Amino acid sequence: MAGKQLVAVTGASSGIGEAVAKVFSRAGHPVLMMARRLERMEALNLPDSMARQVDVRDRAAIAAAVKEAEAEYGPVDMLFANAGIARLADIGRQPPEEWDEMIDINTKGVLNSVHAVMAGMMERRHGTLFMMSSIAGRKIYPDHTVYCGTKFFVHAVSESLRDYLSDYDVRVVVLSPGVIETEVLSGVLDPQTLANYKANKLKIGGGIGPEHVADLMLHTYQMPQNALVQEIVITPTRQKY
């Protein structure tokens, strides 16, 4: 593990977050995994890892987990601000409480995660932030109104952070996946929206595996610090939009 620095992943209990934790662990990195489902992370049984039950809406909980992991493994050199939720629905009938949940997790949660590591990266003049957006942060889709808004927010904040942190040699990478085989559909509570999403997913032959996203992220991270892939956009070949 010599020379391998600590990586931190929010939303690490499933999907792309879980895949990233596994891929970076196999590459020899100690990993801090944060999510609400502690047992799912512990079941991964990754070496040199720490799993903490964290809700990204809780800024203090993220900071505490980072502090504990850094005391054990050294400073966080890569953060994947991944935790998010997709409450997709027709905006005309969607309960506003679902907006609140998406906005708090997908926007404030990302900022809370970045806040826990940014000052240290600036001080060390080294580090990489992977910001979880979506293809829905670049284009709009039916029944994605607020979700798109949260992901466009991530894009805007990431562009600003990249400009700000470039003077400190800290990299900011936006991750914009299309249809990936994850548990994202579990967040869709509107039956018609869910049916439409599943039909479209079937039409394009399904999503692609989260491990492909994780492999791209590892390759991007391993590039020299003065080389930056500003955005990763990956979709199934048959996903046209």
Wavefront OBJ file of the C-alpha trace (Angstrom):
o trace
v 0.000 0.000 0.000
v 3.090 2.215 -0.017
v 2.405 5.494 -1.775
v -1.309 4.852 -2.111
v -3.408 7.631 -0.674
v -6.784 7.613 1.029
v -9.914 7.885 -1.076
v -13.337 8.774 0.317
v -16.624 7.734 -1.251
v -20.129 8.819 -0.294
v -23.058 6.657 -1.328
v -20.680 3.697 -1.102
v -23.265 1.053 -0.203
v -24.416 0.337 -3.780
v -24.113 1.187 -7.456
v -21.277 3.332 -8.732
v -20.147 4.241 -5.214
v -19.715 0.596 -4.275
v -17.939 -0.134 -7.568
v -15.524 2.764 -7.024
v -14.725 1.595 -3.505
v -13.918 -1.873 -4.848
v -11.864 -0.692 -7.825
v -9.751 1.765 -5.830
v -9.281 -0.803 -3.066
v -8.023 -3.363 -5.590
v -5.586 -0.716 -6.797
v -4.169 -0.563 -3.262
v -5.853 2.520 -1.854
v -7.246 2.706 1.666
v -10.924 3.596 1.368
v -13.333 5.554 3.546
v -16.866 4.432 2.695
v -19.800 6.580 3.793
v -23.500 5.826 3.360
v -26.670 5.290 5.354
v -26.600 1.479 4.992
v -23.643 0.492 7.138
v -24.144 -3.264 6.852
v -23.903 -3.133 3.049
v -20.500 -1.451 3.225
v -19.173 -3.714 5.948
v -20.213 -6.756 3.901
v -17.757 -5.704 1.178
v -14.960 -6.581 3.611
v -12.407 -4.427 1.823
v -8.859 -4.341 3.211
v -7.586 -1.082 4.732
v -11.066 0.378 4.732
v -13.362 2.193 7.101
v -17.164 2.180 6.797
v -19.205 4.843 8.542
v -22.952 5.390 8.641
v -23.329 8.891 7.263
v -26.201 10.900 5.833
v -24.660 13.527 3.551
v -27.184 16.070 4.798
v -25.284 15.929 8.104
v -22.199 18.087 7.529
v -20.734 17.314 10.941
v -21.043 13.544 10.424
v -19.088 13.700 7.168
v -16.371 15.825 8.761
v -16.115 13.414 11.695
v -15.791 10.374 9.424
v -13.097 12.078 7.340
v -11.171 13.107 10.444
v -11.281 9.558 11.820
v -10.146 7.994 8.539
v -7.358 10.528 8.045
v -6.033 9.779 11.531
v -5.746 6.131 10.469
v -4.671 6.342 6.826
v -3.432 9.863 6.136
v -5.114 12.676 4.218
v -7.902 12.183 1.688
v -6.463 12.638 -1.795
v -9.614 11.708 -3.716
v -13.229 12.386 -2.830
v -16.123 10.939 -4.800
v -19.153 13.072 -3.903
v -21.541 10.427 -5.128
v -24.520 10.116 -2.781
v -27.767 11.083 -4.466
v -31.398 10.215 -4.963
v -33.721 10.259 -7.983
v -37.327 11.006 -7.112
v -38.486 11.243 -10.715
v -42.111 12.251 -11.297
v -44.499 14.435 -13.248
v -43.800 17.882 -11.783
v -47.500 18.765 -11.849
v -48.388 16.054 -9.355
v -45.118 15.457 -7.499
v -45.270 16.053 -3.727
v -43.004 18.993 -2.797
v -41.458 16.875 -0.042
v -39.760 14.874 -2.786
v -38.215 18.093 -4.122
v -36.865 18.874 -0.676
v -35.235 15.459 -0.368
v -33.536 15.651 -3.764
v -32.342 19.205 -3.276
v -30.937 18.497 0.179
v -29.130 15.280 -0.785
v -28.080 15.999 -4.368
v -26.928 19.595 -3.872
v -26.264 20.321 -0.201
v -24.910 16.803 0.274
v -22.342 17.338 -2.460
v -21.224 20.636 -0.944
v -21.061 19.128 2.547
v -18.821 16.350 1.229
v -16.487 18.725 -0.596
v -16.280 21.003 2.429
v -14.868 18.176 4.555
v -11.766 17.736 2.375
v -11.251 20.889 0.309
v -9.184 22.924 2.776
v -6.739 20.053 3.263
v -6.334 19.558 -0.466
v -5.693 23.260 -0.955
v -3.101 23.282 1.817
v -1.298 20.248 0.352
v -1.770 21.529 -3.200
v -2.867 18.060 -4.250
v -6.150 16.220 -4.593
v -8.996 15.211 -6.887
v -12.722 15.790 -6.499
v -15.106 13.595 -8.488
v -18.517 15.248 -8.563
v -21.516 13.048 -9.319
v -23.766 14.691 -11.834
v -25.642 12.896 -14.626
v -26.452 13.091 -18.293
v -29.522 14.787 -16.765
v -27.193 17.585 -15.705
v -26.517 18.344 -19.368
v -29.950 17.761 -20.928
v -33.554 17.769 -19.746
v -35.810 14.718 -19.706
v -39.530 14.187 -19.083
v -40.403 13.790 -15.383
v -36.875 14.829 -14.356
v -37.608 18.487 -13.596
v -36.201 18.841 -10.092
v -33.703 16.024 -10.529
v -32.295 17.783 -13.604
v -32.162 20.983 -11.579
v -30.036 19.342 -8.905
v -27.649 17.877 -11.455
v -27.344 21.138 -13.403
v -26.463 22.632 -9.992
v -23.646 20.107 -9.582
v -22.319 21.046 -13.009
v -22.339 24.762 -12.212
v -20.729 24.346 -8.798
v -18.105 22.024 -10.261
v -17.178 24.505 -12.984
v -16.775 27.225 -10.371
v -14.779 24.970 -8.042
v -12.528 23.900 -10.895
v -11.735 27.525 -11.636
v -11.130 28.288 -7.962
v -9.090 25.184 -7.123
v -6.929 25.127 -10.235
v -4.613 27.682 -8.600
v -4.049 25.099 -5.855
v -3.398 22.208 -8.280
v -6.571 20.447 -7.149
v -8.540 18.694 -9.897
v -12.327 18.720 -10.271
v -13.915 16.040 -12.456
v -17.627 15.976 -13.284
v -19.104 12.517 -13.729
v -22.129 12.441 -16.068
v -23.373 8.875 -16.597
v -26.378 7.844 -18.603
v -28.309 4.657 -17.841
v -26.223 2.537 -15.472
v -27.255 -0.701 -13.765
v -27.737 0.647 -10.244
v -30.521 0.926 -7.675
v -31.544 4.379 -8.926
v -35.037 3.154 -9.829
v -35.703 2.423 -6.160
v -36.056 6.181 -5.681
v -38.826 6.546 -8.255
v -42.164 6.503 -6.433
v -44.413 7.668 -9.287
v -45.795 4.493 -11.004
v -46.201 6.013 -14.487
v -42.754 7.600 -14.444
v -41.255 4.304 -13.303
v -43.003 2.407 -16.086
v -41.811 4.884 -18.689
v -38.227 4.726 -17.433
v -38.209 0.930 -17.475
v -39.655 0.874 -20.997
v -36.978 3.223 -22.279
v -34.268 1.246 -20.526
v -35.532 -1.963 -22.145
v -35.637 -0.239 -25.545
v -31.919 0.584 -25.413
v -30.953 -2.872 -24.212
v -30.423 -1.999 -20.554
v -27.797 0.000 -18.749
v -24.083 -0.637 -18.448
v -22.301 -1.917 -15.382
v -21.078 0.516 -12.705
v -17.665 -1.131 -12.803
v -17.029 0.485 -16.203
v -17.565 3.907 -14.662
v -15.288 3.026 -11.761
v -12.519 1.838 -14.094
v -12.659 5.135 -15.999
v -12.449 7.057 -12.741
v -9.394 5.136 -11.586
v -7.634 5.766 -14.903
v -8.511 9.463 -14.703
v -7.246 9.682 -11.128
v -3.978 7.942 -12.002
v -3.052 10.529 -14.618
v -0.400 13.086 -13.571
v -1.749 15.796 -11.291
v -1.223 18.408 -14.002
v -3.497 16.455 -16.386
v -7.237 16.862 -15.895
v -10.153 15.075 -17.521
v -12.753 17.737 -16.808
v -15.810 15.586 -17.434
v -16.611 11.924 -17.975
v -19.778 11.258 -19.989
v -20.544 7.569 -20.382
v -23.764 5.992 -21.641
v -24.914 2.754 -23.231
v -24.090 2.780 -26.933
v -27.797 2.724 -27.805
v -28.698 5.629 -25.519
v -29.236 8.418 -28.034
v -30.305 11.183 -25.660
l 1 2 3 4 5 6 7 8 9 10 11 12 13 14 15 16 17 18 19 20 21 22 23 24 25 26 27 28 29 30 31 32 33 34 35 36 37 38 39 40 41 42 43 44 45 46 47 48 49 50 51 52 53 54 55 56 57 58 59 60 61 62 63 64 65 66 67 68 69 70 71 72 73 74 75 76 77 78 79 80 81 82 83 84 85 86 87 88 89 90 91 92 93 94 95 96 97 98 99 100 101 102 103 104 105 106 107 108 109 110 111 112 113 114 115 116 117 118 119 120 121 122 123 124 125 126 127 128 129 130 131 132 133 134 135 136 137 138 139 140 141 142 143 144 145 146 147 148 149 150 151 152 153 154 155 156 157 158 159 160 161 162 163 164 165 166 167 168 169 170 171 172 173 174 175 176 177 178 179 180 181 182 183 184 185 186 187 188 189 190 191 192 193 194 195 196 197 198 199 200 201 202 203 204 205 206 207 208 209 210 211 212 213 214 215 216 217 218 219 220 221 222 223 224 225 226 227 228 229 230 231 232 233 234 235 236 237 238 239 240 241
